[in-house]
Amino acid sequence: MASVQIGDIERELAPDITVEDAARIETAPDLVTGQGEPDFVVGGGARSLIGINGDPYWLVTPLTDSDAATKDRIVDAVSAASERCLFVDEHGEELTEEERDREESWTVGYAAPIINGEHVILYVDTDAEIAFTETDGQLSSPMIETMSVVLIEELARRQLSVRVSVKPAD
């Protein structure tokens, strides 16, 4: 089974993702921690990252010169990932539509691809409100990790050679 390194965490990918397809994708070491203003819990003298404040961005950049067809495949992958990210809860679980629509579900209300020159960005709006999905501008670390995996899976399914990183500060 293929896996991916996200920061210091290794996560398994979906069973249909091959090791070869997963190996085409590079990930930045700060894919989780670089997504916004860190929110820490302090206890016993230690600090643990529990999430971020702000809207995260995943920047997808081709590793080789890309043509229009490659860019279209990247946009297609990011679009598919956007749809799946709407179903990721605060525990990092991908929910069904029925599970997400329950009042106790905590998911984001908006995710979409943004095309910026050679780059395609997966943007998640943490303040968008659809049903019970508003996250008040915060994402938990498990949510960010799972959304990263979702994006990587969709890119790998399309056999794209890309780097996934955080969007640089404006």
PADOBA-304249 format. One record per residue (C-alpha): residue number from 1; residue in one letter; chain; x, y, z. Coordinates in nm, 3 decimals, m for minus. Example, Ala and Ser with C-alpha at 12.3 -4.5 7.8 and 13.67 -1.06 7.14 Angstrom:
% PADOBA-304249
<node num="1" residuo="A" cadena="A" px="1.230" py="m0.450" pz="0.780"/>
<node num="2" residuo="S" cadena="A" px="1.367" py="m0.106" pz="0.714"/>
//
This chain:
% PADOBA-304249
<node num="1" residuo="M" cadena="A" px="0.000" py="0.000" pz="0.000"/>
<node num="2" residuo="A" cadena="A" px="0.125" py="0.348" pz="m0.087"/>
<node num="3" residuo="S" cadena="A" px="0.182" py="0.612" pz="0.178"/>
<node num="4" residuo="V" cadena="A" px="0.283" py="0.976" pz="0.194"/>
<node num="5" residuo="Q" cadena="A" px="0.490" py="1.177" pz="0.438"/>
<node num="6" residuo="I" cadena="A" px="0.304" py="1.485" pz="0.565"/>
<node num="7" residuo="G" cadena="A" px="0.536" py="1.674" pz="0.797"/>
<node num="8" residuo="D" cadena="A" px="0.647" py="1.418" pz="1.052"/>
<node num="9" residuo="I" cadena="A" px="0.343" py="1.196" pz="0.999"/>
<node num="10" residuo="E" cadena="A" px="0.322" py="0.910" pz="0.749"/>
<node num="11" residuo="R" cadena="A" px="m0.030" py="0.846" pz="0.619"/>
<node num="12" residuo="E" cadena="A" px="m0.155" py="0.556" pz="0.408"/>
<node num="13" residuo="L" cadena="A" px="m0.322" py="0.641" pz="0.080"/>
<node num="14" residuo="A" cadena="A" px="m0.632" py="0.482" pz="m0.073"/>
<node num="15" residuo="P" cadena="A" px="m0.583" py="0.122" pz="m0.190"/>
<node num="16" residuo="D" cadena="A" px="m0.612" py="0.219" pz="m0.559"/>
<node num="17" residuo="I" cadena="A" px="m0.306" py="0.450" pz="m0.538"/>
<node num="18" residuo="T" cadena="A" px="0.013" py="0.278" pz="m0.649"/>
<node num="19" residuo="V" cadena="A" px="0.351" py="0.335" pz="m0.489"/>
<node num="20" residuo="E" cadena="A" px="0.477" py="0.462" pz="m0.827"/>
<node num="21" residuo="D" cadena="A" px="0.199" py="0.719" pz="m0.858"/>
<node num="22" residuo="A" cadena="A" px="0.247" py="0.836" pz="m0.499"/>
<node num="23" residuo="A" cadena="A" px="0.624" py="0.873" pz="m0.559"/>
<node num="24" residuo="R" cadena="A" px="0.556" py="1.134" pz="m0.831"/>
<node num="25" residuo="I" cadena="A" px="0.433" py="1.379" pz="m0.569"/>
<node num="26" residuo="E" cadena="A" px="0.664" py="1.585" pz="m0.350"/>
<node num="27" residuo="T" cadena="A" px="0.529" py="1.740" pz="m0.032"/>
<node num="28" residuo="A" cadena="A" px="0.663" py="2.038" pz="0.163"/>
<node num="29" residuo="P" cadena="A" px="0.767" py="1.960" pz="0.521"/>
<node num="30" residuo="D" cadena="A" px="0.537" py="2.233" pz="0.657"/>
<node num="31" residuo="L" cadena="A" px="0.223" py="2.113" pz="0.476"/>
<node num="32" residuo="V" cadena="A" px="0.031" py="2.108" pz="0.807"/>
<node num="33" residuo="T" cadena="A" px="0.216" py="2.354" pz="1.029"/>
<node num="34" residuo="G" cadena="A" px="0.258" py="2.621" pz="0.759"/>
<node num="35" residuo="Q" cadena="A" px="m0.111" py="2.654" pz="0.679"/>
<node num="36" residuo="G" cadena="A" px="m0.190" py="2.947" pz="0.907"/>
<node num="37" residuo="E" cadena="A" px="m0.138" py="3.089" pz="1.253"/>
<node num="38" residuo="P" cadena="A" px="m0.060" py="2.786" pz="1.475"/>
<node num="39" residuo="D" cadena="A" px="m0.295" py="2.719" pz="1.765"/>
<node num="40" residuo="F" cadena="A" px="m0.120" py="2.539" pz="2.049"/>
<node num="41" residuo="V" cadena="A" px="m0.240" py="2.377" pz="2.367"/>
<node num="42" residuo="V" cadena="A" px="0.005" py="2.404" pz="2.654"/>
<node num="43" residuo="G" cadena="A" px="0.022" py="2.145" pz="2.929"/>
<node num="44" residuo="G" cadena="A" px="0.289" py="1.993" pz="3.146"/>
<node num="45" residuo="G" cadena="A" px="0.549" py="2.227" pz="3.000"/>
<node num="46" residuo="A" cadena="A" px="0.490" py="2.104" pz="2.644"/>
<node num="47" residuo="R" cadena="A" px="0.316" py="2.269" pz="2.350"/>
<node num="48" residuo="S" cadena="A" px="0.109" py="2.061" pz="2.108"/>
<node num="49" residuo="L" cadena="A" px="m0.026" py="2.188" pz="1.778"/>
<node num="50" residuo="I" cadena="A" px="m0.401" py="2.141" pz="1.778"/>
<node num="51" residuo="G" cadena="A" px="m0.473" py="2.330" pz="1.459"/>
<node num="52" residuo="I" cadena="A" px="m0.442" py="2.657" pz="1.273"/>
<node num="53" residuo="N" cadena="A" px="m0.634" py="2.982" pz="1.257"/>
<node num="54" residuo="G" cadena="A" px="m0.699" py="3.112" pz="0.908"/>
<node num="55" residuo="D" cadena="A" px="m0.777" py="2.977" pz="0.565"/>
<node num="56" residuo="P" cadena="A" px="m0.533" py="2.714" pz="0.441"/>
<node num="57" residuo="Y" cadena="A" px="m0.397" py="2.694" pz="0.089"/>
<node num="58" residuo="W" cadena="A" px="m0.230" py="2.401" pz="m0.083"/>
<node num="59" residuo="L" cadena="A" px="m0.015" py="2.517" pz="m0.375"/>
<node num="60" residuo="V" cadena="A" px="0.025" py="2.258" pz="m0.653"/>
<node num="61" residuo="T" cadena="A" px="0.321" py="2.316" pz="m0.886"/>
<node num="62" residuo="P" cadena="A" px="0.424" py="2.092" pz="m1.178"/>
<node num="63" residuo="L" cadena="A" px="0.772" py="1.939" pz="m1.135"/>
<node num="64" residuo="T" cadena="A" px="0.837" py="1.953" pz="m1.509"/>
<node num="65" residuo="D" cadena="A" px="0.738" py="2.191" pz="m1.786"/>
<node num="66" residuo="S" cadena="A" px="0.366" py="2.155" pz="m1.821"/>
<node num="67" residuo="D" cadena="A" px="0.134" py="2.196" pz="m2.113"/>
<node num="68" residuo="A" cadena="A" px="m0.234" py="2.291" pz="m2.116"/>
<node num="69" residuo="A" cadena="A" px="m0.342" py="1.926" pz="m2.085"/>
<node num="70" residuo="T" cadena="A" px="m0.130" py="1.879" pz="m1.771"/>
<node num="71" residuo="K" cadena="A" px="m0.270" py="2.195" pz="m1.617"/>
<node num="72" residuo="D" cadena="A" px="m0.623" py="2.076" pz="m1.696"/>
<node num="73" residuo="R" cadena="A" px="m0.548" py="1.745" pz="m1.518"/>
<node num="74" residuo="I" cadena="A" px="m0.415" py="1.937" pz="m1.216"/>
<node num="75" residuo="V" cadena="A" px="m0.728" py="2.155" pz="m1.206"/>
<node num="76" residuo="D" cadena="A" px="m0.942" py="1.841" pz="m1.236"/>
<node num="77" residuo="A" cadena="A" px="m0.755" py="1.679" pz="m0.944"/>
<node num="78" residuo="V" cadena="A" px="m0.781" py="1.990" pz="m0.727"/>
<node num="79" residuo="S" cadena="A" px="m1.153" py="2.021" pz="m0.810"/>
<node num="80" residuo="A" cadena="A" px="m1.213" py="1.660" pz="m0.704"/>
<node num="81" residuo="A" cadena="A" px="m1.012" py="1.718" pz="m0.385"/>
<node num="82" residuo="S" cadena="A" px="m1.216" py="2.034" pz="m0.314"/>
<node num="83" residuo="E" cadena="A" px="m1.538" py="1.835" pz="m0.319"/>
<node num="84" residuo="R" cadena="A" px="m1.395" py="1.568" pz="m0.088"/>
<node num="85" residuo="C" cadena="A" px="m1.255" py="1.827" pz="0.157"/>
<node num="86" residuo="L" cadena="A" px="m1.609" py="1.942" pz="0.232"/>
<node num="87" residuo="F" cadena="A" px="m1.666" py="1.606" pz="0.399"/>
<node num="88" residuo="V" cadena="A" px="m1.360" py="1.599" pz="0.629"/>
<node num="89" residuo="D" cadena="A" px="m1.449" py="1.651" pz="0.996"/>
<node num="90" residuo="E" cadena="A" px="m1.245" py="1.783" pz="1.288"/>
<node num="91" residuo="H" cadena="A" px="m1.120" py="1.432" pz="1.366"/>
<node num="92" residuo="G" cadena="A" px="m0.978" py="1.394" pz="1.015"/>
<node num="93" residuo="E" cadena="A" px="m1.248" py="1.147" pz="0.908"/>
<node num="94" residuo="E" cadena="A" px="m1.403" py="1.164" pz="0.561"/>
<node num="95" residuo="L" cadena="A" px="m1.779" py="1.160" pz="0.619"/>
<node num="96" residuo="T" cadena="A" px="m2.073" py="1.061" pz="0.404"/>
<node num="97" residuo="E" cadena="A" px="m2.318" py="1.336" pz="0.308"/>
<node num="98" residuo="E" cadena="A" px="m2.563" py="1.209" pz="0.569"/>
<node num="99" residuo="E" cadena="A" px="m2.297" py="1.211" pz="0.841"/>
<node num="100" residuo="R" cadena="A" px="m2.183" py="1.562" pz="0.746"/>
<node num="101" residuo="D" cadena="A" px="m2.535" py="1.704" pz="0.760"/>
<node num="102" residuo="R" cadena="A" px="m2.578" py="1.607" pz="1.124"/>
<node num="103" residuo="E" cadena="A" px="m2.558" py="1.902" pz="1.360"/>
<node num="104" residuo="E" cadena="A" px="m2.254" py="1.764" pz="1.546"/>
<node num="105" residuo="S" cadena="A" px="m2.039" py="1.751" pz="1.232"/>
<node num="106" residuo="W" cadena="A" px="m1.765" py="2.014" pz="1.211"/>
<node num="107" residuo="T" cadena="A" px="m1.652" py="2.057" pz="0.850"/>
<node num="108" residuo="V" cadena="A" px="m1.561" py="2.344" pz="0.619"/>
<node num="109" residuo="G" cadena="A" px="m1.829" py="2.508" pz="0.408"/>
<node num="110" residuo="Y" cadena="A" px="m1.630" py="2.598" pz="0.099"/>
<node num="111" residuo="A" cadena="A" px="m1.333" py="2.462" pz="m0.093"/>
<node num="112" residuo="A" cadena="A" px="m1.231" py="2.538" pz="m0.451"/>
<node num="113" residuo="P" cadena="A" px="m0.942" py="2.544" pz="m0.694"/>
<node num="114" residuo="I" cadena="A" px="m0.780" py="2.878" pz="m0.778"/>
<node num="115" residuo="I" cadena="A" px="m0.565" py="2.911" pz="m1.090"/>
<node num="116" residuo="N" cadena="A" px="m0.267" py="3.141" pz="m1.042"/>
<node num="117" residuo="G" cadena="A" px="m0.031" py="3.138" pz="m1.340"/>
<node num="118" residuo="E" cadena="A" px="0.153" py="2.805" pz="m1.345"/>
<node num="119" residuo="H" cadena="A" px="0.015" py="2.713" pz="m1.003"/>
<node num="120" residuo="V" cadena="A" px="m0.316" py="2.568" pz="m0.897"/>
<node num="121" residuo="I" cadena="A" px="m0.421" py="2.636" pz="m0.539"/>
<node num="122" residuo="L" cadena="A" px="m0.667" py="2.438" pz="m0.328"/>
<node num="123" residuo="Y" cadena="A" px="m0.834" py="2.706" pz="m0.116"/>
<node num="124" residuo="V" cadena="A" px="m1.049" py="2.625" pz="0.187"/>
<node num="125" residuo="D" cadena="A" px="m1.263" py="2.899" pz="0.342"/>
<node num="126" residuo="T" cadena="A" px="m1.303" py="2.825" pz="0.711"/>
<node num="127" residuo="D" cadena="A" px="m1.565" py="3.098" pz="0.761"/>
<node num="128" residuo="A" cadena="A" px="m1.804" py="2.991" pz="0.485"/>
<node num="129" residuo="E" cadena="A" px="m2.125" py="2.860" pz="0.632"/>
<node num="130" residuo="I" cadena="A" px="m2.329" py="2.585" pz="0.467"/>
<node num="131" residuo="A" cadena="A" px="m2.567" py="2.391" pz="0.690"/>
<node num="132" residuo="F" cadena="A" px="m2.366" py="2.307" pz="1.004"/>
<node num="133" residuo="T" cadena="A" px="m2.023" py="2.335" pz="0.848"/>
<node num="134" residuo="E" cadena="A" px="m1.880" py="2.661" pz="0.977"/>
<node num="135" residuo="T" cadena="A" px="m1.547" py="2.615" pz="1.155"/>
<node num="136" residuo="D" cadena="A" px="m1.508" py="2.971" pz="1.289"/>
<node num="137" residuo="G" cadena="A" px="m1.178" py="3.028" pz="1.110"/>
<node num="138" residuo="Q" cadena="A" px="m1.005" py="2.725" pz="1.258"/>
<node num="139" residuo="L" cadena="A" px="m0.900" py="2.384" pz="1.130"/>
<node num="140" residuo="S" cadena="A" px="m0.777" py="2.101" pz="1.348"/>
<node num="141" residuo="S" cadena="A" px="m0.447" py="1.932" pz="1.265"/>
<node num="142" residuo="P" cadena="A" px="m0.625" py="1.604" pz="1.176"/>
<node num="143" residuo="M" cadena="A" px="m0.846" py="1.796" pz="0.928"/>
<node num="144" residuo="I" cadena="A" px="m0.544" py="1.953" pz="0.759"/>
<node num="145" residuo="E" cadena="A" px="m0.363" py="1.618" pz="0.745"/>
<node num="146" residuo="T" cadena="A" px="m0.662" py="1.442" pz="0.587"/>
<node num="147" residuo="M" cadena="A" px="m0.727" py="1.726" pz="0.342"/>
<node num="148" residuo="S" cadena="A" px="m0.361" py="1.700" pz="0.240"/>
<node num="149" residuo="V" cadena="A" px="m0.401" py="1.325" pz="0.185"/>
<node num="150" residuo="V" cadena="A" px="m0.720" py="1.383" pz="m0.017"/>
<node num="151" residuo="L" cadena="A" px="m0.537" py="1.625" pz="m0.246"/>
<node num="152" residuo="I" cadena="A" px="m0.239" py="1.393" pz="m0.287"/>
<node num="153" residuo="E" cadena="A" px="m0.468" py="1.100" pz="m0.368"/>
<node num="154" residuo="E" cadena="A" px="m0.649" py="1.294" pz="m0.640"/>
<node num="155" residuo="L" cadena="A" px="m0.318" py="1.410" pz="m0.792"/>
<node num="156" residuo="A" cadena="A" px="m0.176" py="1.055" pz="m0.779"/>
<node num="157" residuo="R" cadena="A" px="m0.487" py="0.910" pz="m0.946"/>
<node num="158" residuo="R" cadena="A" px="m0.410" py="1.133" pz="m1.243"/>
<node num="159" residuo="Q" cadena="A" px="m0.041" py="1.030" pz="m1.242"/>
<node num="160" residuo="L" cadena="A" px="0.078" py="1.388" pz="m1.204"/>
<node num="161" residuo="S" cadena="A" px="0.436" py="1.484" pz="m1.112"/>
<node num="162" residuo="V" cadena="A" px="0.385" py="1.781" pz="m0.881"/>
<node num="163" residuo="R" cadena="A" px="0.501" py="1.949" pz="m0.563"/>
<node num="164" residuo="V" cadena="A" px="0.241" py="2.026" pz="m0.297"/>
<node num="165" residuo="S" cadena="A" px="0.331" py="2.309" pz="m0.061"/>
<node num="166" residuo="V" cadena="A" px="0.169" py="2.590" pz="0.134"/>
<node num="167" residuo="K" cadena="A" px="0.084" py="2.914" pz="m0.039"/>
<node num="168" residuo="P" cadena="A" px="0.344" py="3.178" pz="0.045"/>
<node num="169" residuo="A" cadena="A" px="0.232" py="3.476" pz="0.249"/>
<node num="170" residuo="D" cadena="A" px="0.103" py="3.767" pz="0.041"/>
//
